[in-house]
Amino acid sequence: MKKISMLLASMVGLLVLSTASYAADLTIGVVDYNKVLAENATVKTESSKLQEQFDPQKNKIMDFQKKLQQSIKDFNEGKDKLPAVKQEAEKTKISDEQKQLLEMTKTYQTDLQEARNKSTMKIFETIKTAITKIAKEKNIDIVFSNASVPYAKDSFDITNAVVAALK
């Protein structure tokens, strides 16, 4: 029984030593994604493109909303002067316009979110490519986001190299 215990202890010791020696050969890099995004011209360009693409739709919704609010105000101010049949017709018209506004808003938000997601994926793929290039050049085995690392020496930080590679 003592032999088995000693054998197991020896095996665990060897495993720990081999893991430690491998870890000693591991080269690590850290990237500050917030800085990379803040200094990346593509982010600003993509943001401008999205705004340019979706502002007309946003303005159309806002104009429609103003028109609907005015219709509701006019109806509330003059409903007592209208016959019951006319009141019901106006209520139905306003209700239909409210549904239309909700549908326009929903479509706008969905389209905008899809476009943002595509844009974000494109940007992160570009950043990932730059990180991979820098990591290969510097012979780095693994790169972490600085947000997931509580502490890292400045010598591990490859953020400035990534920013430069993206320019």
Secondary structure, DSSP 8 states (H G I E B T S, - for coil): -HHHHHHHHHHHHHHHHHHHHHHHH--EEEE-HHHHHHT-HHHHHHHHHHHHHHHHHHHHHHHHHHHHHHHHHHHHHHGGGS-HHHHHHHHHHHHHHHHHHHHHHHHHHHHHHHHHHHHHHHHHHHHHHHHHHHHHHTT-SEEEEGGG-S---GGGB-HHHHHHHH-
